[in-house]
């Protein structure tokens, strides 16, 4: 009888010690919805592939040097399916018609937009960062509203697709095109400790969006966006 009581107690303890399942485990945030369809999160946080690092480093080297970073230190956070062509007409996409391609957008203005080598596509990082053309004919930055909705525009088919959404304490610094089918959005996120530098690699050939991070405190007060990117484009910081 005593043995039965002891066994019963052990069973109860075993059940009660199990980790409870969070009721929010299936919840999907607004930012997560942007990582369309299949997402593979790397549990081992493997280092960035050497061939990819070698391919993109020349384009983003100025950003790396500004923060004294080594691209080989970045680790894979997640790889998502992101088919730009399908998203153009996918009404189920959370950001479908987030921004439209108007007649005035079919321009070549490298001071304001970041263009692919063949000039057929561009990304509107400065526009998403609250930079605007004022009445004096100059570009001004009057302060951020703590979010960046960064879109990819195609001048050939007159389309626009939101590809990256940055919220509070998560800012993109610059866009670098590797070739006509691949571009990288770099930045810094300070919403955790110690914070992390980020690289989002968009491969339109493979229909993927890969995010790489490097956990480290940003030692400079001025971001690359304001100290270098805006400065090089003669943006007036009000």
Buried (B, 14 or more C-beta within 10 A) or exposed (E): EEEEEEEEEEEEEEEEEEEEEEEEEEEEEEEEEBBBEEBEEBEEEEBBEEEBBEBBBEBBEBBBEBBEBEBEBBBBBBBBBBBBEBBBEBEEBBBEEBBEBEEEBEEEEEEBBBBBEEEEBBBBBBBBBBBBEEEEEEBBBEEBEEBBBBBBBBBEEBBBBBBBBBBEEBBBBBBBBBBBBBBBBBBBBBEEEEBBBBBBBBBBEBBBBBBBBBBBEBEEEEBBBBBBBBEEEEBEEE
